[in-house]
Every structure is written in structure tokens, then in C-alpha cells.
Amino acid sequence: MKEYHYTGPVEHRFSPYSFNGGTVLAVAGEDFAIVASDTRLSEGYSIHSRDSPKCYKLTNTTVIGCSGFHGDCLTLTKIIDARLKMYKHSNNKSMTSGAIAAMLSTILYGRRFFPYYVYNIIGGLDEDGKGAVYSFDPVGSYQRDTYKAGGSASAMLQPLLDNQIGFKNMEGVQHLPLSQEKAVQLVKDVFISAAERDVYTGDALRICIVTKDGIKEETVPLRKD
Amino acid sequence: MALFDVSGYKSHSELRGQILGTGVGHLIDRPNQQFAVPVGVDPSGFLKSCSREGGVSIDLNHGTTTLAFKFRHGVIVAVDSRASAGSYIASKEANKVIEINPYLLGTMSGSAADCQYWERLLAKECRLYKLRNKQRISVSAASKLLCNMMLGYRGMGLSMGSMIIGWDNKGPGLYYVDDNATRLSGHMFSTGCGSSYAYGVVDSGYREDMTVEEAYELGRRGITHATHRDAYSGGVVNLCTMQEDGWIKVCKEDVSELIHRYRKGMF
């Protein structure tokens, strides 16, 4: 058996980042918001864990979904939790979803030159009780949306959401407002499709439904291959 | 807070911040925001160097066409609404006009996060100016503040091409400020990757004595034709106008409908 070796100089570099996969999705309705994520944690060709959800509860009315580099996701959520506590202690009330979004933007921009490799989406209720979704880029640029997909399968899911929720590219269709049941079913269908075609998405789906009565969690199995 | 800024007071929490690093926030306003920088690496090339290994690809939201021009009755501001991250369209309805106060507008092109952050900081400085001096800040001073912020971070890879539009004692004001700390006053500017197309359209249709409706139409055409030819611009045209009593939002129209109107013979 002939053996092969590479016998030249090799450059070794330390990269502070790594890509751990995962997809996150948020939808805002009239009086509810849904944040959903898959639970697969991967790196390269391996799966580290099948039970690592990417939604984190921040307050009774806000949930954040973070995908990208898992190390930065954990640190970022720790920092957000600390800042939320500080706000609660000095202002005697919880932060609203809009305020959390603005704060996250400055936290992310504080690392403009060495970014957190995290794609964030915040879903929750605003001060009027209406659903709100805020989507971010890794350095803090953000805007309020009705629906947004982020993470490894985002480019596959976003056009599907544009069509089903935004009624884009369809003619002669009635623009019905999205009910909570229909939204949950849509999220499940959309993740099933993502798991079919994206290697980094799968295993299970964790859905967090935010309403004025609190946050409800649901877990649905996905393809494990 | 304003009094801390003026008196140069150093509270112990600021020293703690320097010891513990900038990760955790402070209870008070931070007068000197410190940014975390990767050690031993040139910040402007750092992100690109990380983006080739192990599936890591950090794409920041970018790209635009914006334009603004002065005419007899005020200033017209027109922007597109596409935010792209690499080749993916991250948003079709990004808001690229930042409302600093009812008499000052800022536009955004280049890196979305840079523009949002520094123009929001500019809004804070303009408000502080108003509180300290009991009169509104001039457009010239506001653009100079932004220019000096950019000068502090020159060479570190920020990307921002912005126009500051306002109305003060000297009349309508239009300044162009960019990440190299260039600051220019003028009658017409266009920024972003689609700017060359917009310049062509606006230069050929511009007359100083246009009516207000003609000016709106010229702004719309400039952006529409730029989005038609530039891949990184698109979405909707957001049109605003600056008048003596402040700015108003004029319209928001989808470019695909506009281009059909303007190029009837073509399609």
C-alpha cells in the first residue's frame, strides 16, 4: 500500500471563529410572536449535539434566536441577561422589546472591529401588545420586520416566507391576516423543508410562542440525517 | 450624562470598565466608548481573513444608491431600500434615511451598522447641543461632528457615505460626509454603488427653477434607473423633502412598478 504524505511547509493559523450551523426564524402576528429554531449543533462534518436549541428567553415578552458561532451566542446571551438585570434594578421595570433591540445594536457595534459571529433575531410583543420582530446583522445594523429567517438555511426559507406571509409574487390572492394556528403550522412546514435541503439544519424544532399570557414552548422532531 | 461630560468627572465604574473590558455595560452613559479590537491584527483586513476558513462567512449588510439635491424650494432626498449581505439580499425594505431631528436628515450608504450607529450618536450630540446652547445646531456643525467622529477611526475599515440635509438660519444645507472624513458642501450629491447611474439621470434633468412635483419626479427617476442597472440597489424608492418648517416624507414606491412607467417602450 503506497502511503501519501505532504512534505512541504504548512502554515498554521488560529481562527477565533468557527461555524456551528443552525437556523432561526421569527414571525410577528397581530397579538403574538413566534421564534423557532432547530436544535442541531454542528462543526465541519460532525454533529456535536442534537439538543442545542437556539432560542433564549429574555423577558416574559421577548425571545431571542441566535445562530452562527455557538461560543459567541452563549457569551452574547449572558451579556444581554446581565444588562437586562441591571436595567430592572435601576428602573424597576422590564425592558421592552424595542429597547432590547436598540441595546443589542450598541452591544454588537461595540465589537465592530472584532465582531460577535452571531446572526440574531428578536421576537416579542411591543408596548401596544402587537407582535414585533427585529433582525440584526453581526455588527448591529437592525430593523423591525414582520417575519425573518436567519442562519444557515435563511436563503432557502426567506423566499418561502415572502410568498406565504408577504403574499409576494402572487396575483389575485386575498391578503388575510395571519392567525396563530396558521403561523405555527407554517413554521413547522418551513423547517421540515429546510431540514430536507440544508445539512446544518435538522434533528428537532423548538418553537416559542409569545403572547400576552406568557411564553409557550413546543418541540417537534425533524430529520436526523 | 451631560454634566459628567462637561466636568470631566471619572466615576469608579468607568475605571472598572477599563479593567473588566467593554463587554459589560455601565449604569451611566459612557462618554468615551471603547471598541474591542483584535490583538496584533490590522482591523480592516481581519474580517476578510477569517471568512475563508471552516465555513465561516461573516457578511455585513451593505450597498445602496442615495441622492440629494438642492433646488429653489428646498432639498430633495431619495434613497433605495436594499440591504445586501454578500450576494444575499438581507432586506428589501431597509430604512436608509435617518431622522436626526425634525430639521435634520441623514442618509445611509456603505455599511448599514456603521451608518446606523454613528448617525444615532450624531442625533444624541445634536440633542445635547440644543440643550446646552438653547438653539438648534446648524447643518454645518452637525456634519462637522460626524466628520470628526469618522476621523477618529480612519483606516480601521469603517464604510460610510452619508449626506446630512437640513434647514437652518443660512437656508437649506446639504453636506456629504464619508468614512475618510471627507466633508463637502454642495448642491447635488449621490452616493453608493449605483451613484454613477443616478448622477447621469439627475444631471440631465436638473433645472434650478423646477416645480416641487418636477423635483420629486427627478429624484424618483434617478433612484429607479440606478436600481435598474445596479445589482446591489433595489426595493422601494423612499422620497423625502426638506423645507423651511422641517422635513416631510413624500412617498414610498416599488421600483419595479416605476421602471415600467418610465421605460414604456422597452418591455
Interface residues (C-beta under 8 A of the other chain):
Chain A: R13 S15 P16 Y17 S18 F19 E43 G44 F69 T75 I79 A82 R83 M86 S90 M103 S105 T106 I107 L108 Y109 G110 R111 R112 F113 F114 P115 Y117 S135 D137 P138 V139 G140 S141 Y142 Q143 D145 S154 A155
Chain B: T22 G23 V24 G25 L27 Q33 Q34 F35 A36 V37 P38 P43 F46 L47 C50 E53 G54 G55 V56 S57 I58 D59 L60 N61 A83 A85 Y88 A90 S91 E93 A94 N95 S111 A112 A113 D114 C115 Q116 Y117 M156 G157 L158
